[in-house]
Amino acid sequence: MAIEAFISDIHFPVHEPATWNLTLRLLKKIQPSIIFLGGDILDGHAASKYPKDPAYPHTLQDEIDVTFRELSRLRQMFPGATIYFKEGNHEQRIPKYTHSNAAAFSHLKGIRLPNLLKLDDLGIQWIPNEEKFKIGELWHMHGNEVPVGSVYPARNLYLKLGVNVIFGHYHRSSQYLDRALDGKTHGAWGNSCMETFQPEYTFHNIWTHGFIVVEYSRYGRFRVEPMNFFQQGKMECFVYEGKTMVEKIGASIAPVREHKLVS
């Protein structure tokens, strides 16, 4: 039996530290033998094509430093685990920026993200975004490879692919199951995120925090268990084995200003 933790869309360094810390605490209890980082682990804001606030505090070097620090922390906590890093569309921002603005540097090995993050030193296996990958009977994607829109992403991705698939990208927990005429059941499972709920570019969203645990049999069959967190006040919470685990949320909750009605 193998146990996998599927984690995606952390978006270092604009992640919610409470979510990441709670995840690491849970992983210590679960002890996965496989950790699959399903893309958008690094945000890549500085290399984005979108307009940028000059006051944004993080440089690309900051992003790389924070990501390397947390990946090192992950590896130290799970020295025997097999760890994969699937390239997401946010990681792709860096080579796309280089291709567009400094094509002569595009093939320099030193500025490729796996080298910048020292993945070989950490024993983390890099999987390019376009590369197909599966564990047992479950295909793994970031989610941007086959666009399906943010409404019912699990259903729409399954209808396009017709295979068991786990993915991230949409920042929401979703599931779709289908039973064919031959009696076989297949499905698609969308993962939550770990990015702060209030990044600078959105006023409100319907994201959820968490990750997914997959348990495999020796024959590749599997069971999927979403680990969906919830917030109570300024605490990130998860109920595990009958006990509530909590982590204090930082400054990601914006204040609300109200007009007081006087009777």
Number of C-alpha atoms within 10 A of each C-alpha: 11 13 18 23 25 25 26 31 28 28 23 26 24 21 21 23 21 20 29 22 15 19 21 16 14 15 18 11 9 13 16 22 16 20 23 20 25 28 31 26 27 27 28 23 23 18 19 15 10 9 9 13 9 6 6 10 7 13 14 16 12 13 20 18 16 17 20 19 13 14 19 19 13 17 18 11 14 19 12 13 17 16 25 19 22 24 24 28 20 20 23 20 18 21 19 17 16 17 14 10 11 11 12 10 14 18 12 8 11 11 15 16 18 19 12 14 20 15 19 11 9 17 16 22 15 16 18 15 21 13 11 11 13 12 13 12 15 20 15 21 25 25 24 18 14 12 12 18 12 12 10 15 25 28 20 18 25 22 15 11 11 14 16 20 21 27 28 30 25 26 24 23 23 20 18 18 13 16 10 8 7 6 8 8 12 17 20 26 26 29 30 29 30 26 27 25 22 16 13 11 10 8 8 9 11 8 15 21 27 26 25 22 20 19 16 19 12 9 9 13 14 18 10 16 13 19 20 18 19 16 16 10 10 15 16 22 22 22 13 11 7 7 8 9 16 21 19 17 19 13 11 16 12 8 7 5 6 6 5 6 5 4 3
